[in-house]
């Protein structure tokens, strides 16, 4: 029961973030909303690990966190050099 | 132990919702970075630690994940703020720009 409530809360958060990504006036707004959405998806993977009682999902969450951090840094540096 | 884990998980979900709402509601890019990244960092901290409390044999791995996210999220937010300032983002209700002319000087000193 508690897992369903938490999944709905995170789902509403991801919905608002996707809405900002669609209507965002500049490109930096879209990158900010992508960064927030990546952290939320990491939380969802950790919660799936608790529901399925399987420890391997925590490793997937760690790898996803590393890749999302690299993605944010690379996009920001590209945008900074492009002017 | 189970009660602590459930309460932490619900706090994490509420902070995720607040982060998404802040991303949607705030007026310009820098306010969005503040609202989204800070609320989401606390949400991830609480939720992952809550899952670690619910399953005590995974506590070490979830602690590693918490430490990793606590280090990388502010770094990503700072890099994002610098990039959006240099890209020339619009700032709402700006009266005085303290950083004006600072980065051009840096680039000229790099050219020498």
N, CA and C atoms of all chains as a GROMACS GRO file, in nm:
protein
  585
    1UNK      N    1   0.083  -0.121   0.000
    1UNK     CA    2   0.000   0.000   0.000
    1UNK      C    3   0.086   0.125   0.000
    2UNK      N    4   0.189   0.126   0.086
    2UNK     CA    5   0.276   0.243   0.093
    2UNK      C    6   0.354   0.261  -0.037
    3UNK      N    7   0.392   0.147  -0.099
    3UNK     CA    8   0.466   0.156  -0.225
    3UNK      C    9   0.380   0.220  -0.334
    4UNK      N   10   0.249   0.191  -0.332
    4UNK     CA   11   0.161   0.250  -0.436
    4UNK      C   12   0.153   0.401  -0.418
    5UNK      N   13   0.144   0.446  -0.290
    5UNK     CA   14   0.138   0.591  -0.265
    5UNK      C   15   0.266   0.660  -0.312
    6UNK      N   16   0.382   0.598  -0.279
    6UNK     CA   17   0.509   0.661  -0.317
    6UNK      C   18   0.527   0.661  -0.468
    7UNK      N   19   0.484   0.552  -0.533
    7UNK     CA   20   0.493   0.550  -0.680
    7UNK      C   21   0.406   0.659  -0.742
    8UNK      N   22   0.286   0.683  -0.685
    8UNK     CA   23   0.202   0.789  -0.741
    8UNK      C   24   0.265   0.927  -0.722
    9UNK      N   25   0.327   0.950  -0.603
    9UNK     CA   26   0.391   1.080  -0.579
    9UNK      C   27   0.504   1.104  -0.680
   10UNK      N   28   0.591   1.001  -0.698
   10UNK     CA   29   0.703   1.019  -0.792
   10UNK      C   30   0.650   1.033  -0.935
   11UNK      N   31   0.539   0.963  -0.967
   11UNK     CA   32   0.483   0.974  -1.101
   11UNK      C   33   0.431   1.113  -1.130
   12UNK      N   34   0.366   1.177  -1.029
   12UNK     CA   35   0.318   1.315  -1.051
   12UNK      C   36   0.437   1.409  -1.069
   13UNK      N   37   0.546   1.386  -0.992
   13UNK     CA   38   0.666   1.468  -1.008
   13UNK      C   39   0.726   1.455  -1.146
   14UNK      N   40   0.733   1.331  -1.198
   14UNK     CA   41   0.788   1.311  -1.332
   14UNK      C   42   0.698   1.373  -1.438
   15UNK      N   43   0.566   1.372  -1.413
   15UNK     CA   44   0.473   1.435  -1.507
   15UNK      C   45   0.499   1.585  -1.518
   16UNK      N   46   0.517   1.653  -1.403
   16UNK     CA   47   0.546   1.796  -1.408
   16UNK      C   48   0.679   1.824  -1.477
   17UNK      N   49   0.777   1.736  -1.452
   17UNK     CA   50   0.908   1.756  -1.513
   17UNK      C   51   0.902   1.740  -1.665
   18UNK      N   52   0.826   1.640  -1.712
   18UNK     CA   53   0.810   1.621  -1.857
   18UNK      C   54   0.736   1.739  -1.919
   19UNK      N   55   0.638   1.794  -1.845
   19UNK     CA   56   0.565   1.911  -1.894
   19UNK      C   57   0.659   2.029  -1.912
   20UNK      N   58   0.749   2.048  -1.816
   20UNK     CA   59   0.846   2.157  -1.829
   20UNK      C   60   0.941   2.130  -1.945
   21UNK      N   61   0.974   2.002  -1.968
   21UNK     CA   62   1.064   1.972  -2.080
   21UNK      C   63   0.996   2.002  -2.213
   22UNK      N   64   0.863   1.985  -2.220
   22UNK     CA   65   0.794   2.013  -2.347
   22UNK      C   66   0.781   2.163  -2.370
   23UNK      N   67   0.738   2.240  -2.267
   23UNK     CA   68   0.710   2.381  -2.290
   23UNK      C   69   0.826   2.472  -2.256
   24UNK      N   70   0.944   2.416  -2.216
   24UNK     CA   71   1.054   2.499  -2.171
   24UNK      C   72   1.100   2.597  -2.278
   25UNK      N   73   1.108   2.728  -2.245
   25UNK     CA   74   1.138   2.824  -2.351
   25UNK      C   75   1.282   2.817  -2.402
   26UNK      N   76   1.378   2.779  -2.316
   26UNK     CA   77   1.517   2.774  -2.361
   26UNK      C   78   1.570   2.633  -2.350
   27UNK      N   79   1.691   2.612  -2.400
   27UNK     CA   80   1.746   2.476  -2.397
   27UNK      C   81   1.795   2.440  -2.257
   28UNK      N   82   1.835   2.542  -2.176
   28UNK     CA   83   1.883   2.510  -2.042
   28UNK      C   84   1.770   2.462  -1.952
   29UNK      N   85   1.647   2.512  -1.975
   29UNK     CA   86   1.532   2.460  -1.898
   29UNK      C   87   1.514   2.311  -1.921
   30UNK      N   88   1.532   2.271  -2.046
   30UNK     CA   89   1.514   2.129  -2.077
   30UNK      C   90   1.621   2.044  -2.011
   31UNK      N   91   1.746   2.097  -2.006
   31UNK     CA   92   1.852   2.017  -1.943
   31UNK      C   93   1.829   2.006  -1.793
   32UNK      N   94   1.781   2.116  -1.729
   32UNK     CA   95   1.753   2.110  -1.585
   32UNK      C   96   1.644   2.008  -1.555
   33UNK      N   97   1.539   2.007  -1.636
   33UNK     CA   98   1.431   1.911  -1.610
   33UNK      C   99   1.476   1.770  -1.638
   34UNK      N  100   1.569   1.751  -1.734
   34UNK     CA  101   1.623   1.616  -1.759
   34UNK      C  102   1.705   1.567  -1.641
   35UNK      N  103   1.782   1.658  -1.579
   35UNK     CA  104   1.863   1.621  -1.462
   35UNK      C  105   1.774   1.578  -1.346
   36UNK      N  106   1.669   1.656  -1.320
   36UNK     CA  107   1.576   1.621  -1.212
   36UNK      C  108   1.507   1.487  -1.238
   37UNK      N  109   1.470   1.466  -1.365
   37UNK     CA  110   1.400   1.342  -1.399
   37UNK      C  111   1.491   1.220  -1.383
   38UNK      N  112   1.623   1.238  -1.410
   38UNK     CA  113   1.716   1.126  -1.391
   38UNK      C  114   1.725   1.085  -1.245
   39UNK      N  115   1.727   1.184  -1.152
   39UNK     CA  116   1.732   1.150  -1.010
   39UNK      C  117   1.606   1.077  -0.968
   40UNK      N  118   1.490   1.122  -1.022
   40UNK     CA  119   1.365   1.055  -0.988
   40UNK      C  120   1.363   0.911  -1.039
   41UNK      N  121   1.417   0.887  -1.158
   41UNK     CA  122   1.418   0.751  -1.213
   41UNK      C  123   1.511   0.661  -1.132
   42UNK      N  124   1.622   0.718  -1.079
   42UNK     CA  125   1.707   0.640  -0.990
   42UNK      C  126   1.631   0.596  -0.865
   43UNK      N  127   1.549   0.687  -0.810
   43UNK     CA  128   1.466   0.652  -0.695
   43UNK      C  129   1.367   0.542  -0.727
   44UNK      N  130   1.309   0.547  -0.848
   44UNK     CA  131   1.214   0.443  -0.887
   44UNK      C  132   1.282   0.307  -0.898
   45UNK      N  133   1.407   0.305  -0.951
   45UNK     CA  134   1.479   0.178  -0.963
   45UNK      C  135   1.507   0.119  -0.824
   46UNK      N  136   1.545   0.206  -0.727
   46UNK     CA  137   1.572   0.158  -0.592
   46UNK      C  138   1.444   0.102  -0.528
   47UNK      N  139   1.330   0.168  -0.556
   47UNK     CA  140   1.204   0.120  -0.501
   47UNK      C  141   1.162  -0.013  -0.565
   48UNK      N  142   1.193  -0.030  -0.694
   48UNK     CA  143   1.167  -0.160  -0.758
   48UNK      C  144   1.251  -0.269  -0.696
   49UNK      N  145   1.373  -0.236  -0.655
   49UNK     CA  146   1.457  -0.333  -0.586
   49UNK      C  147   1.394  -0.379  -0.455
   50UNK      N  148   1.324  -0.287  -0.385
   50UNK     CA  149   1.256  -0.327  -0.262
   50UNK      C  150   1.132  -0.412  -0.291
   51UNK      N  151   1.061  -0.382  -0.399
   51UNK     CA  152   0.938  -0.456  -0.428
   51UNK      C  153   0.969  -0.597  -0.476
   52UNK      N  154   1.067  -0.611  -0.567
   52UNK     CA  155   1.099  -0.743  -0.620
   52UNK      C  156   1.189  -0.825  -0.529
   53UNK      N  157   1.237  -0.766  -0.416
   53UNK     CA  158   1.328  -0.834  -0.322
   53UNK      C  159   1.454  -0.886  -0.392
   54UNK      N  160   1.511  -0.802  -0.477
   54UNK     CA  161   1.627  -0.845  -0.555
   54UNK      C  162   1.735  -0.739  -0.543
   55UNK      N  163   1.856  -0.782  -0.504
   55UNK     CA  164   1.960  -0.685  -0.473
   55UNK      C  165   2.025  -0.629  -0.599
   56UNK      N  166   2.006  -0.695  -0.713
   56UNK     CA  167   2.080  -0.657  -0.834
   56UNK      C  168   2.034  -0.521  -0.887
   57UNK      N  169   1.911  -0.477  -0.849
   57UNK     CA  170   1.863  -0.348  -0.898
   57UNK      C  171   1.940  -0.232  -0.838
   58UNK      N  172   2.002  -0.252  -0.720
   58UNK     CA  173   2.082  -0.144  -0.662
   58UNK      C  174   2.206  -0.118  -0.746
   59UNK      N  175   2.266  -0.225  -0.802
   59UNK     CA  176   2.379  -0.205  -0.892
   59UNK      C  177   2.337  -0.128  -1.017
   60UNK      N  178   2.218  -0.163  -1.068
   60UNK     CA  179   2.167  -0.090  -1.186
   60UNK      C  180   2.148   0.057  -1.152
   61UNK      N  181   2.099   0.085  -1.028
   61UNK     CA  182   2.078   0.224  -0.988
   61UNK      C  183   2.211   0.299  -0.980
   62UNK      N  184   2.316   0.233  -0.930
   62UNK     CA  185   2.447   0.300  -0.921
   62UNK      C  186   2.498   0.334  -1.061
   63UNK      N  187   2.488   0.238  -1.155
   63UNK     CA  188   2.536   0.264  -1.291
   63UNK      C  189   2.453   0.374  -1.358
   64UNK      N  190   2.322   0.374  -1.333
   64UNK     CA  191   2.237   0.478  -1.390
   64UNK      C  192   2.273   0.616  -1.334
   65UNK      N  193   2.308   0.621  -1.205
   65UNK     CA  194   2.349   0.748  -1.146
   65UNK      C  195   2.475   0.802  -1.208
   66UNK      N  196   2.575   0.713  -1.229
   66UNK     CA  197   2.700   0.756  -1.292
   66UNK      C  198   2.673   0.810  -1.431
   67UNK      N  199   2.593   0.737  -1.510
   67UNK     CA  200   2.568   0.779  -1.647
   67UNK      C  201   2.489   0.910  -1.653
   68UNK      N  202   2.393   0.930  -1.560
   68UNK     CA  203   2.316   1.054  -1.566
   68UNK      C  204   2.401   1.174  -1.526
   69UNK      N  205   2.494   1.154  -1.429
   69UNK     CA  206   2.585   1.264  -1.392
   69UNK      C  207   2.673   1.302  -1.510
   70UNK      N  208   2.729   1.199  -1.578
   70UNK     CA  209   2.814   1.229  -1.694
   70UNK      C  210   2.735   1.300  -1.804
   71UNK      N  211   2.610   1.260  -1.820
   71UNK     CA  212   2.526   1.321  -1.923
   71UNK      C  213   2.503   1.469  -1.895
   72UNK      N  214   2.473   1.501  -1.768
   72UNK     CA  215   2.452   1.642  -1.732
   72UNK      C  216   2.578   1.725  -1.755
   73UNK      N  217   2.695   1.671  -1.711
   73UNK     CA  218   2.819   1.748  -1.724
   73UNK      C  219   2.855   1.768  -1.870
   74UNK      N  220   2.840   1.663  -1.952
   74UNK     CA  221   2.877   1.674  -2.093
   74UNK      C  222   2.787   1.772  -2.167
   75UNK      N  223   2.655   1.766  -2.141
   75UNK     CA  224   2.564   1.859  -2.207
   75UNK      C  225   2.593   2.003  -2.166
   76UNK      N  226   2.625   2.026  -2.035
   76UNK     CA  227   2.651   2.162  -1.990
   76UNK      C  228   2.780   2.217  -2.051
   77UNK      N  229   2.883   2.133  -2.057
   77UNK     CA  230   3.009   2.183  -2.116
   77UNK      C  231   2.992   2.212  -2.264
   78UNK      N  232   2.915   2.129  -2.332
   78UNK     CA  233   2.889   2.154  -2.474
   78UNK      C  234   2.816   2.286  -2.494
   79UNK      N  235   2.717   2.312  -2.410
   79UNK     CA  236   2.638   2.434  -2.422
   79UNK      C  237   2.722   2.557  -2.389
   80UNK      N  238   2.817   2.538  -2.293
   80UNK     CA  239   2.900   2.650  -2.249
   80UNK      C  240   3.000   2.689  -2.358
   81UNK      N  241   3.053   2.591  -2.430
   81UNK     CA  242   3.152   2.622  -2.532
   81UNK      C  243   3.087   2.671  -2.660
   82UNK      N  244   2.957   2.641  -2.677
   82UNK     CA  245   2.892   2.676  -2.803
   82UNK      C  246   2.857   2.824  -2.810
   83UNK      N  247   2.820   2.883  -2.694
   83UNK     CA  248   2.776   3.023  -2.687
   83UNK      C  249   2.655   3.048  -2.776
   84UNK      N  250   1.215  -0.087   1.314
   84UNK     CA  251   1.294  -0.074   1.192
   84UNK      C  252   1.205  -0.053   1.069
   85UNK      N  253   1.093  -0.128   1.065
   85UNK     CA  254   1.004  -0.116   0.948
   85UNK      C  255   0.932   0.020   0.946
   86UNK      N  256   0.898   0.069   1.068
   86UNK     CA  257   0.828   0.198   1.074
   86UNK      C  258   0.919   0.310   1.026
   87UNK      N  259   1.048   0.304   1.069
   87UNK     CA  260   1.144   0.408   1.025
   87UNK      C  261   1.158   0.406   0.873
   88UNK      N  262   1.168   0.285   0.815
   88UNK     CA  263   1.182   0.273   0.671
   88UNK      C  264   1.061   0.328   0.596
   89UNK      N  265   0.940   0.295   0.645
   89UNK     CA  266   0.820   0.343   0.576
   89UNK      C  267   0.810   0.496   0.581
   90UNK      N  268   0.839   0.553   0.699
   90UNK     CA  269   0.831   0.699   0.711
   90UNK      C  270   0.933   0.767   0.620
   91UNK      N  271   1.057   0.709   0.614
   91UNK     CA  272   1.159   0.769   0.527
   91UNK      C  273   1.118   0.761   0.380
   92UNK      N  274   1.057   0.648   0.340
   92UNK     CA  275   1.016   0.634   0.200
   92UNK      C  276   0.907   0.736   0.164
   93UNK      N  277   0.811   0.757   0.258
   93UNK     CA  278   0.705   0.854   0.227
   93UNK      C  279   0.761   0.996   0.221
   94UNK      N  280   0.858   1.028   0.310
   94UNK     CA  281   0.920   1.161   0.303
   94UNK      C  282   0.992   1.180   0.169
   95UNK      N  283   1.060   1.074   0.122
   95UNK     CA  284   1.128   1.082  -0.007
   95UNK      C  285   1.031   1.107  -0.121
   96UNK      N  286   0.916   1.038  -0.120
   96UNK     CA  287   0.818   1.060  -0.226
   96UNK      C  288   0.763   1.200  -0.225
   97UNK      N  289   0.735   1.254  -0.104
   97UNK     CA  290   0.682   1.391  -0.096
   97UNK      C  291   0.784   1.492  -0.149
   98UNK      N  292   0.913   1.470  -0.116
   98UNK     CA  293   1.012   1.566  -0.166
   98UNK      C  294   1.034   1.554  -0.316
   99UNK      N  295   1.021   1.431  -0.371
   99UNK     CA  296   1.025   1.419  -0.517
   99UNK      C  297   0.911   1.499  -0.581
  100UNK      N  298   0.790   1.488  -0.524
  100UNK     CA  299   0.676   1.563  -0.579
  100UNK      C  300   0.702   1.713  -0.571
  101UNK      N  301   0.760   1.759  -0.458
  101UNK     CA  302   0.787   1.903  -0.445
  101UNK      C  303   0.893   1.948  -0.544
  102UNK      N  304   0.992   1.862  -0.573
  102UNK     CA  305   1.092   1.898  -0.672
  102UNK      C  306   1.032   1.914  -0.810
  103UNK      N  307   0.944   1.821  -0.850
  103UNK     CA  308   0.880   1.833  -0.980
  103UNK      C  309   0.792   1.956  -0.988
  104UNK      N  310   0.721   1.987  -0.879
  104UNK     CA  311   0.634   2.106  -0.876
  104UNK      C  312   0.718   2.233  -0.886
  105UNK      N  313   0.835   2.234  -0.819
  105UNK     CA  314   0.923   2.351  -0.828
  105UNK      C  315   0.977   2.370  -0.968
  106UNK      N  316   1.012   2.259  -1.035
  106UNK     CA  317   1.057   2.268  -1.174
  106UNK      C  318   0.949   2.332  -1.261
  107UNK      N  319   0.823   2.296  -1.233
  107UNK     CA  320   0.715   2.347  -1.319
  107UNK      C  321   0.678   2.492  -1.287
  108UNK      N  322   0.689   2.534  -1.160
  108UNK     CA  323   0.629   2.660  -1.121
  108UNK      C  324   0.723   2.781  -1.123
  109UNK      N  325   0.854   2.758  -1.108
  109UNK     CA  326   0.945   2.870  -1.085
  109UNK      C  327   0.967   2.954  -1.212
  110UNK      N  328   0.998   3.084  -1.196
  110UNK     CA  329   0.995   3.172  -1.313
  110UNK      C  330   1.116   3.165  -1.406
  111UNK      N  331   1.238   3.143  -1.357
  111UNK     CA  332   1.349   3.140  -1.453
  111UNK      C  333   1.443   3.023  -1.423
  112UNK      N  334   1.552   3.014  -1.500
  112UNK     CA  335   1.633   2.891  -1.499
  112UNK      C  336   1.701   2.870  -1.364
  113UNK      N  337   1.751   2.978  -1.302
  113UNK     CA  338   1.828   2.960  -1.179
  113UNK      C  339   1.739   2.919  -1.063
  114UNK      N  340   1.617   2.977  -1.057
  114UNK     CA  341   1.522   2.931  -0.955
  114UNK      C  342   1.486   2.786  -0.976
  115UNK      N  343   1.474   2.744  -1.103
  115UNK     CA  344   1.441   2.604  -1.129
  115UNK      C  345   1.552   2.511  -1.086
  116UNK      N  346   1.678   2.554  -1.107
  116UNK     CA  347   1.790   2.470  -1.063
  116UNK      C  348   1.787   2.454  -0.911
  117UNK      N  349   1.765   2.566  -0.838
  117UNK     CA  350   1.759   2.559  -0.691
  117UNK      C  351   1.650   2.464  -0.644
  118UNK      N  352   1.526   2.490  -0.692
  118UNK     CA  353   1.411   2.413  -0.643
  118UNK      C  354   1.426   2.266  -0.678
  119UNK      N  355   1.453   2.237  -0.806
  119UNK     CA  356   1.458   2.099  -0.850
  119UNK      C  357   1.569   2.021  -0.786
  120UNK      N  358   1.693   2.073  -0.792
  120UNK     CA  359   1.805   1.990  -0.751
  120UNK      C  360   1.811   1.971  -0.600
  121UNK      N  361   1.781   2.077  -0.522
  121UNK     CA  362   1.792   2.059  -0.377
  121UNK      C  363   1.684   1.967  -0.322
  122UNK      N  364   1.560   1.989  -0.366
  122UNK     CA  365   1.452   1.903  -0.317
  122UNK      C  366   1.474   1.759  -0.360
  123UNK      N  367   1.522   1.739  -0.482
  123UNK     CA  368   1.540   1.603  -0.530
  123UNK      C  369   1.656   1.532  -0.460
  124UNK      N  370   1.760   1.610  -0.422
  124UNK     CA  371   1.870   1.548  -0.347
  124UNK      C  372   1.823   1.495  -0.212
  125UNK      N  373   1.743   1.575  -0.142
  125UNK     CA  374   1.691   1.528  -0.013
  125UNK      C  375   1.597   1.410  -0.032
  126UNK      N  376   1.517   1.413  -0.139
  126UNK     CA  377   1.427   1.302  -0.165
  126UNK      C  378   1.501   1.172  -0.191
  127UNK      N  379   1.608   1.179  -0.272
  127UNK     CA  380   1.686   1.058  -0.302
  127UNK      C  381   1.755   1.006  -0.176
  128UNK      N  382   1.813   1.098  -0.096
  128UNK     CA  383   1.875   1.062   0.031
  128UNK      C  384   1.779   0.983   0.119
  129UNK      N  385   1.659   1.038   0.137
  129UNK     CA  386   1.562   0.977   0.229
  129UNK      C  387   1.510   0.845   0.176
  130UNK      N  388   1.480   0.840   0.045
  130UNK     CA  389   1.418   0.718  -0.010
  130UNK      C  390   1.515   0.601  -0.011
  131UNK      N  391   1.640   0.627  -0.053
  131UNK     CA  392   1.737   0.517  -0.061
  131UNK      C  393   1.772   0.467   0.079
  132UNK      N  394   1.783   0.561   0.176
  132UNK     CA  395   1.810   0.520   0.314
  132UNK      C  396   1.692   0.442   0.372
  133UNK      N  397   1.569   0.479   0.332
  133UNK     CA  398   1.452   0.406   0.377
  133UNK      C  399   1.450   0.263   0.327
  134UNK      N  400   1.487   0.243   0.200
  134UNK     CA  401   1.496   0.106   0.146
  134UNK      C  402   1.606   0.028   0.218
  135UNK      N  403   1.715   0.098   0.252
  135UNK     CA  404   1.821   0.032   0.330
  135UNK      C  405   1.775  -0.010   0.467
  136UNK      N  406   1.686   0.071   0.531
  136UNK     CA  407   1.634   0.030   0.662
  136UNK      C  408   1.536  -0.085   0.650
  137UNK      N  409   1.458  -0.090   0.541
  137UNK     CA  410   1.361  -0.198   0.527
  137UNK      C  411   1.427  -0.332   0.502
  138UNK      N  412   1.543  -0.332   0.433
  138UNK     CA  413   1.615  -0.456   0.407
  138UNK      C  414   1.755  -0.442   0.466
  139UNK      N  415   1.777  -0.483   0.590
  139UNK     CA  416   1.903  -0.448   0.658
  139UNK      C  417   2.027  -0.511   0.597
  140UNK      N  418   2.013  -0.615   0.514
  140UNK     CA  419   2.134  -0.674   0.456
  140UNK      C  420   2.186  -0.591   0.339
  141UNK      N  421   2.106  -0.499   0.287
  141UNK     CA  422   2.152  -0.415   0.176
  141UNK      C  423   2.200  -0.280   0.223
  142UNK      N  424   2.214  -0.261   0.355
  142UNK     CA  425   2.232  -0.125   0.405
  142UNK      C  426   2.363  -0.063   0.355
  143UNK      N  427   2.468  -0.146   0.341
  143UNK     CA  428   2.598  -0.093   0.300
  143UNK      C  429   2.592  -0.040   0.156
  144UNK      N  430   2.527  -0.120   0.069
  144UNK     CA  431   2.520  -0.078  -0.071
  144UNK      C  432   2.435   0.049  -0.088
  145UNK      N  433   2.326   0.059  -0.011
  145UNK     CA  434   2.244   0.180  -0.022
  145UNK      C  435   2.317   0.300   0.036
  146UNK      N  436   2.403   0.276   0.137
  146UNK     CA  437   2.483   0.387   0.192
  146UNK      C  438   2.583   0.437   0.087
  147UNK      N  439   2.643   0.343   0.011
  147UNK     CA  440   2.734   0.383  -0.097
  147UNK      C  441   2.660   0.469  -0.200
  148UNK      N  442   2.537   0.427  -0.235
  148UNK     CA  443   2.458   0.503  -0.334
  148UNK      C  444   2.423   0.642  -0.281
  149UNK      N  445   2.390   0.651  -0.150
  149UNK     CA  446   2.357   0.782  -0.091
  149UNK      C  447   2.477   0.874  -0.094
  150UNK      N  448   2.596   0.821  -0.057
  150UNK     CA  449   2.716   0.906  -0.057
  150UNK      C  450   2.748   0.953  -0.198
  151UNK      N  451   2.733   0.862  -0.295
  151UNK     CA  452   2.760   0.899  -0.434
  151UNK      C  453   2.666   1.010  -0.482
  152UNK      N  454   2.536   0.996  -0.453
  152UNK     CA  455   2.442   1.099  -0.500
  152UNK      C  456   2.462   1.230  -0.426
  153UNK      N  457   2.500   1.223  -0.298
  153UNK     CA  458   2.526   1.347  -0.224
  153UNK      C  459   2.646   1.422  -0.281
  154UNK      N  460   2.745   1.349  -0.336
  154UNK     CA  461   2.858   1.419  -0.397
  154UNK      C  462   2.823   1.471  -0.535
  155UNK      N  463   2.759   1.388  -0.619
  155UNK     CA  464   2.747   1.426  -0.760
  155UNK      C  465   2.634   1.524  -0.788
  156UNK      N  466   2.527   1.528  -0.709
  156UNK     CA  467   2.416   1.617  -0.743
  156UNK      C  468   2.453   1.765  -0.734
  157UNK      N  469   2.520   1.814  -0.625
  157UNK     CA  470   2.557   1.955  -0.624
  157UNK      C  471   2.658   1.992  -0.732
  158UNK      N  472   2.748   1.897  -0.768
  158UNK     CA  473   2.843   1.927  -0.875
  158UNK      C  474   2.770   1.948  -1.007
  159UNK      N  475   2.673   1.860  -1.036
  159UNK     CA  476   2.595   1.875  -1.158
  159UNK      C  477   2.516   2.005  -1.159
  160UNK      N  478   2.459   2.041  -1.044
  160UNK     CA  479   2.381   2.165  -1.036
  160UNK      C  480   2.469   2.288  -1.059
  161UNK      N  481   2.592   2.286  -1.003
  161UNK     CA  482   2.682   2.400  -1.018
  161UNK      C  483   2.727   2.416  -1.162
  162UNK      N  484   2.762   2.302  -1.227
  162UNK     CA  485   2.803   2.308  -1.367
  162UNK      C  486   2.690   2.359  -1.455
  163UNK      N  487   2.568   2.317  -1.421
  163UNK     CA  488   2.450   2.357  -1.499
  163UNK      C  489   2.424   2.507  -1.484
  164UNK      N  490   2.441   2.561  -1.361
  164UNK     CA  491   2.418   2.704  -1.340
  164UNK      C  492   2.521   2.787  -1.415
  165UNK      N  493   2.649   2.743  -1.413
  165UNK     CA  494   2.753   2.816  -1.484
  165UNK      C  495   2.726   2.815  -1.635
  166UNK      N  496   2.687   2.698  -1.687
  166UNK     CA  497   2.660   2.690  -1.831
  166UNK      C  498   2.543   2.777  -1.870
  167UNK      N  499   2.438   2.783  -1.785
  167UNK     CA  500   2.322   2.860  -1.826
  167UNK      C  501   2.349   3.009  -1.810
  168UNK      N  502   2.440   3.050  -1.720
  168UNK     CA  503   2.476   3.192  -1.716
  168UNK      C  504   2.557   3.230  -1.841
  169UNK      N  505   2.655   3.143  -1.878
  169UNK     CA  506   2.738   3.176  -1.993
  169UNK      C  507   2.660   3.169  -2.123
  170UNK      N  508   2.554   3.088  -2.125
  170UNK     CA  509   2.472   3.079  -2.245
  170UNK      C  510   2.381   3.200  -2.259
  171UNK      N  511   2.374   3.283  -2.153
  171UNK     CA  512   2.293   3.403  -2.162
  171UNK      C  513   2.148   3.381  -2.130
  172UNK      N  514   2.119   3.310  -2.019
  172UNK     CA  515   1.980   3.283  -1.984
  172UNK      C  516   1.914   3.409  -1.928
  173UNK      N  517   1.783   3.419  -1.948
  173UNK     CA  518   1.708   3.532  -1.895
  173UNK      C  519   1.691   3.517  -1.744
  174UNK      N  520   1.712   3.626  -1.668
  174UNK     CA  521   1.695   3.622  -1.524
  174UNK      C  522   1.576   3.709  -1.488
  175UNK      N  523   1.480   3.655  -1.410
  175UNK     CA  524   1.358   3.728  -1.379
  175UNK      C  525   1.385   3.834  -1.273
  176UNK      N  526   1.332   3.957  -1.296
  176UNK     CA  527   1.340   4.068  -1.201
  176UNK      C  528   1.485   4.101  -1.164
  177UNK      N  529   1.572   4.104  -1.264
  177UNK     CA  530   1.714   4.133  -1.237
  177UNK      C  531   1.734   4.283  -1.224
  178UNK      N  532   1.798   4.326  -1.114
  178UNK     CA  533   1.826   4.469  -1.097
  178UNK      C  534   1.973   4.502  -1.112
  179UNK      N  535   2.061   4.407  -1.069
  179UNK     CA  536   2.205   4.437  -1.074
  179UNK      C  537   2.277   4.305  -1.098
  180UNK      N  538   2.362   4.300  -1.200
  180UNK     CA  539   2.430   4.176  -1.236
  180UNK      C  540   2.573   4.183  -1.185
  181UNK      N  541   2.601   4.109  -1.078
  181UNK     CA  542   2.734   4.116  -1.018
  181UNK      C  543   2.841   4.048  -1.103
  182UNK      N  544   2.800   3.954  -1.186
  182UNK     CA  545   2.898   3.877  -1.262
  182UNK      C  546   2.928   3.937  -1.399
  183UNK      N  547   2.872   4.058  -1.424
  183UNK     CA  548   2.886   4.114  -1.559
  183UNK      C  549   3.030   4.153  -1.587
  184UNK      N  550   3.088   4.104  -1.698
  184UNK     CA  551   3.224   4.138  -1.733
  184UNK      C  552   3.330   4.053  -1.668
  185UNK      N  553   3.289   3.960  -1.581
  185UNK     CA  554   3.389   3.878  -1.512
  185UNK      C  555   3.444   3.770  -1.602
  186UNK      N  556   3.355   3.706  -1.678
  186UNK     CA  557   3.400   3.593  -1.759
  186UNK      C  558   3.473   3.637  -1.884
  187UNK      N  559   3.443   3.758  -1.936
  187UNK     CA  560   3.518   3.804  -2.053
  187UNK      C  561   3.665   3.827  -2.017
  188UNK      N  562   3.686   3.880  -1.893
  188UNK     CA  563   3.823   3.902  -1.848
  188UNK      C  564   3.899   3.770  -1.840
  189UNK      N  565   3.830   3.668  -1.790
  189UNK     CA  566   3.893   3.536  -1.778
  189UNK      C  567   3.931   3.481  -1.916
  190UNK      N  568   3.842   3.498  -2.013
  190UNK     CA  569   3.872   3.447  -2.147
  190UNK      C  570   3.988   3.523  -2.210
  191UNK      N  571   3.996   3.655  -2.186
  191UNK     CA  572   4.108   3.731  -2.242
  191UNK      C  573   4.239   3.689  -2.180
  192UNK      N  574   4.238   3.659  -2.048
  192UNK     CA  575   4.362   3.616  -1.986
  192UNK      C  576   4.402   3.477  -2.036
  193UNK      N  577   4.303   3.398  -2.077
  193UNK     CA  578   4.340   3.267  -2.132
  193UNK      C  579   4.403   3.282  -2.271
  194UNK      N  580   4.365   3.388  -2.343
  194UNK     CA  581   4.418   3.403  -2.477
  194UNK      C  582   4.565   3.443  -2.476
  195UNK      N  583   4.610   3.507  -2.368
  195UNK     CA  584   4.747   3.558  -2.365
  195UNK      C  585   4.852   3.449  -2.362
   0.00000   0.00000   0.00000
